[in-house]
Amino acid sequence: MRRFLAMLPLALLTACSPASPPPDQKPPQPKATATARSTPDNAELGSPLWYEWVDERLHISDDGHGPDRGSAEWNSAVQHKLGQEAPQSQPGSPQWQQAVDALLRTRPAM
């Protein structure tokens, strides 16, 4: 009888403790929206794919109408859209592209 009474608190603690989820079960990951393209991890800076991604993130072109991607006019539009966050390096330069890329990878899509 004493053994039973000694085990009772242990049984109650075990029954009342929260159950942990199975280790192989992972929480659901958020899905990207259909309109927002994901970051082109394999796109090189200055490549057509990279320009397309920046253009879509910042909405530079409107239905295919707008400045040519990578042109001085396009770079100026990117600077304008980024506002105060715009890189201070020469627009279009490799340093500028790297700064724009880093900024767009860390900020929410517009």
Buried (B, 14 or more C-beta within 10 A) or exposed (E): EEEEEEEEEEEEEEEEEEEEEEEEEEEEEEEEEEEEBEBBEEBEBBBEEBBBBBBBBBEBBEEEEBBEBBEEEBBBBBBEBBEEEBBEBEBBEEEBBBBBBEBBEEEEBE
